[in-house]
Structure formats: C-alpha cells, structure tokens
Amino acid sequence: MNSERGICHLLDRDIITKIEAVLQITDTAFQQITQRRILDAIQFPEIDERYKEVHDAHNGTFEWALEETNESFRQWLETGEGAFHIARKPGSGKSTLMKFLVEQPQVKQSLKSWANTKNKKLVFSKCFLWRHGSTLQKSRKGLVHSLLHGVLQCCPELVSLVFSERWNDIKTFDWRVPSSVSLSEWEIEKAFQFLLDHKHTWSEYRICFFIDGLDEYEDRDEDNLDLVTTLNRWIKTSGNGFKLCVSSREETESVDSTDVASSTYFRENIQDLVWAVVTKAEGVFLWVHLALKLLRDDIIAKASLT
C-alpha cells in the first residue's frame, strides 16, 4: 500500500511539473501574441513606404560620414548629446544619407557604446516624413506611430508597461487573445508620452531617434516650430538618455555632403565631363541624376554631346 502511495505521489509531482511547464509556455505565447497584436494596432500600411522608396546610396558616396576625419558625427554617436542636424539643399541627398546611416552596423555599434557607458540598453527607432504622402506620413500622429512602433519592436518587453491598462484588460480574456486589437489615438499618444516621461525608461534604456525630413512635416494642428519645440522637450526630459539625428532643408549645415557626395556619385574616365557636371550640380543630387539621364539618352540615340 505504501508503495502504491509513493508511486501516486511521484506521478502527481510529475504531472504537476508538466502542467507548470505547459502553463509557462502558454503564458510566454500569450505575451508574444499580445505584443504582436498591439504592434499591429500601432502600425499603419505606409509606415515604411517613404523609407523603402528612398534610393540606396551608391558605393563610395557616403562612407566619408563615418570616417575618422568626420569627427563631429562620430563623436556625437559615441559620446554626444542632444540633436545632430543634417541640413542641405533640396535634392542634395539628405534622405539617402539618412537611410545609409540607419542601415550601417557601425552606427548602431557606436550608439550601443554610448548606451553601454551607463550600463543601459539601446533603443533605436526611425521615421521618414514625406510631404507628398498620406496624412500619417507627414503629421505628428504618424510620427508618434512610427517612433513608438520602432521602440516596441526593438524592446517588446515595454509593451506591457506603456499599454498597461490595455494589457491587463486582455489578460482577463481567460487565455484567449483577441485576433486583433484596436487602439485609440489617445491611447497611442498616452503610451508614447508615458514612454518618454516614465523613470523606468531612463533607468534601463537610452533612446536614439533618426527623423528624416523635418521640413516635410505638415500638420493642421501644429507647425514646424511646434515640432521643434516638442523634440527639444523630449531631449530635456530624458536626463541625457535621449538624442536624435534629424535632417531638413535648412541653410545651417551640420554635415557637409556637397562636394564629396556629388563627385563620388558617378566616376567615369571622362574627367572634364565629370567635373563640369559636379560644378553645375552644386551639391544637388537630383540635378546630377537628371543630367546623367539626358547624357545617357543622347548616347543611346547616338547623338552628339557637343
């Protein structure tokens, strides 16, 4: 009899262990699915459309930005604070440069070094504004959606923190995660502000945003000055835990991409032609692109270049 009780006891412990394991897996799956549902609710169809449409940089075009000779940007990445402003003429390749920087492992590694100096985790997100796109591609609403989505995609463990009320509501569904979650604009804005204001954020993380096209910003409730004020407030409330790299059409120059970028955009053996185009381009990539297209079409048509 005692032997049978011992076997039953062992079986009971084994069953309990298995049940606990199943429940743990189920809880993990629940968290991951819920995180995904909330991320989907923040996302909008054209969230990365502008970023994807920006042309990739030609080989050798923007490597100078990360070379040791360009100390200002490299130092900002690794030890700098506040905002780094890239400002050039329309068509001079600002968006292409921003895309290049976002995709460079060296940039992320330098930012991780910046975060690690305080033993914190790097949180990186981006937004490419576009005047000719949808309302969400050029407004504060779209900016918040894009940046928050990038943050939570990078650190999904923050979803339950910034959307705590919605998270707790979903947990009451008895293990049934809804097939979709609908979030109001108020909830998304509140979550984003909570992220930037909560002391847990700055005690555990350092955040860097890359925002392309500040001059593309068009919001019926805010103008560009309001946006700049908002960005400055984000910086001030972070306690040196937040910085951003922005680009816009301005006269003030932070990164000089004119001569180097234009001359490496196309390298051919006809040096006289190359320098003639570079000189006339004055740093405007769009002008170079159109000029080369006309030259190419003329060559194909066997027309004279003189």
N, C-alpha and C positions, 0 to 999 in steps of 0.2 A: 504493500500500500504506500509506504514512504517513497519507494522507488517511482511509483506512478506519479505521486505528487511532485517529485523532483523533476520528472520529465515534463509534466504540465507547466511547472514553474519556468523551466528553460524555454519551452515553446512560447510561453507568454512573453518572456523577455525578448525573444527573437522577433515575435510578431510586433511587439511594441517598437523595437528598433527599426523594423522595416516601415512601420506606419509613420514613425517620426521622419524617416528618410524621404518617404513619399510626400509628406506634408511640406518638408523643407524644399523639395524640388518644385512642388506646386506653388509655394509661396514665391520662390525665385521666378518661376514662369509668370506668375501673376504680376510681379513688379515689372518685369521686362515688357510684358504685353501692355500694361497700363502706361508705362513710359512711352511706348511706341504710339499708343492712341493719342496721348496728349501732344506729342511731337507732330503727329499728323494734323491735329487741330490747329496748331500754330502755323504750319506751313501753308503756302498758297501756290497755285500752279506755276506762276512765273517767278518764283523766289530766286532762282539761279539763272534765269534767262539771259539777263544782261551780262553776267559773268561769263557764261558759256559763249556768248556772241562776240566778246572781245577777242581780237586776234592774238594768237600766241606770239611771243617775241621771237624775232629772227635770231639765229645763232650769233652770239657775239654782240648783240645790241645793248643789253643792259647788265652784263657781267660787271661793268665798272662800278655799279651801285654798291656791290658787296666787296670790292677790292679794298685793300688796306689804305690806299690813297684817299678813299672817301671816308674819312674818319668820322664825320658828323653823324651819318646814318648808322654806321656800325656801332659807335658809342651809344647812340640813342637806343638801339636794340638791346644792348647788353647791360647798360647801366643808366640810361636816360630816363626821364620822367616827362609827364605831360603829353603834348601833341607834337608830332612831326608833320609839317605841312609841305606837300609837294604841289607846287603851283607853276603852271606853264600856259602857253598859248593854246587856243582850241586846235585840235588836230595834231598836237605835238607828241602824242603817245602816252599821256598820263595813265589812261586806263590799262594800256598794255603793260606799262611799267608796274602798276599796282597788281595786276594779275601775275606777272612774273615774280614779284616779291612774295605774294601769297603762296605761290607754289614751290618756292625754294626751301629745301630742307635746312639750309644754312640759316635762314631767317627764323624758322621755328626753333632750331637748336640754340641760337643766340637768345631768343626770348625765354626759353626754358632755363638758360643760365641765369637770366635776370630773375626769374621766379625762384630758382633754387637758392639764391643768395639769402632768401628769407625762409627757406625750407617749405616753400609753398608750391602748389600745382598750377601750371599754366593753363589758362582758359583762353582760347582763341576763337574769334568769330569775325565775319566779314559782311559787308553789304555794298553792292554796286548800284548806286542810284542811276536813274535814266529818265530824262525829261520826256522822251518820246514813247515811253512805255505806259503801262496801266497806272491807275491811281496808286496802287500799292507799291509800284516801283519808284515812286518819286515823293512819297509822303512820310510823315512821322510814323503813321500806322505801319507801313511796310518796313520802315527802318527798324522799328521795335520787333516786329515779327521776325525779320531776317536775323537780327543780332541775338535775340532770345533763342531762336531755333538753333543757331550755331553753338551757343553756350551749352544748351541742354543736350545737344548731340555729342558735344565734347565731354560733358560731365552729366550723364543721365541720372546720377545719384542726387542731383539738385532738383529734379522734377518734383519729388515729394515735399521738398522744402518750400519752393516758391509757389506751388499749387497745393498747399497742404489741405485746404478745405475741400477742393475737388477730389483730391486723393483719398481723403477719409470717407467722402461720400461713396466713391467707387468701391471701397473696401467693405461697405455694408451690403454689397450685392451677393454675399454668400458664394464667393469663388467664381462668380460669373462676371467676367469682364465684358462690358458692352462692346459691340462691334465697331462703334465709333463714339467719339466724344466731341461735343460742341462747346466751344469756349466763347464767351462774350468778349468784345474788345476791352471792356472794363477789367475783366479777369486777366487778360494778357498784359495790359498796361500795368495793372497792380502787381503782377508777378515780376515784371521787368524792374519796376521800382523797388520791390522787395529785395530782388537780387542785388541791386546796387546799394541799398541802404542797410541791409542786414549785416550785423557784425560778424556772423559766421562766414560770410563770403570773403571778407578781407582777412579773417584769421586763418583761412585754409587755402585761399586762391589768390592769384594775381591775374588780372584780365587785360587782354590787348585786343582792340578792335581795329580793323582796316576798313575805312569807309571811302569809297571812290565816288567822286562827282558831287561834292557839296553844292556846286553851282547848278546841278541838275535837280535840286530839291525844290518841289513846288507843292505847297500845302495850303489849302484855303483858310486854315486856322492859324498857320504860322508862316513867318518868312525866314529868310536865311539867317538873319540876325538872331531870331528866336532859337534856331537850331544851334548856332554857335554858342549862345548862352547856355543851352541845355548841355552841350558837350563839355563846356567849362565846368558846369556844376557837377557832372559825373566825375571829372578829374579831382575836384576839390573834396568831394565827399568820400573818396576812396582811401585817403591816407597813404598816398604814394603806391597804391596797389593796382592802379589802373592807368593805362596810357593808350593812345590811339594814333594811327597814321592815317592822314586824310589827304585827298587830292582835290584840286579845284582849279577853275580858270581865274587866276588872280595874277597880279603883277609881282607880288612878293615871291621871291624864289627861295626855296629851301633845298632843292636838288636841281642842279644844272644838267639837264639831259639833252641840251640843244645840239652841240657840235658832235659829241661822241656818238650819240644815238643815231643822228642822221647819217653820219659818214659810214657807220657800220651796217646800216640798213641794206645797203647794196654795195658790194665790192666787185668791180669789174676791171678789166685791163685798160679800158679807155679812160685814163685818169683825167684828162681835160674835161670830158663829159661829166664824170663823177663830181668833180669839184664845182663845175658850173651849176649842176642841179643842187648840190649841197648849199652853195651860196644863195641861190634863189629861194631855197626852201625856208631858210631862217628858222630851222628847228621844227617846222610843221610837217609831220609825217603824212598827213592827208595830201598835201601838195606834192610830196615826193611820190606817193602812190599813184596819183593821177598822172603826173608827168611820165613816170615809167610805163604806165599803161599806154599812153599815147605813143611813146617811143617804140614800145613793143609792137603795137598795132601797125605803126608805119613800117617797121622792119618786116613784119609778116607780109605786108602788102607790097614789099619791095620798093617802097617809096624812098625818096632821097631825104636824108636828115639835114640837109643844108638849106 
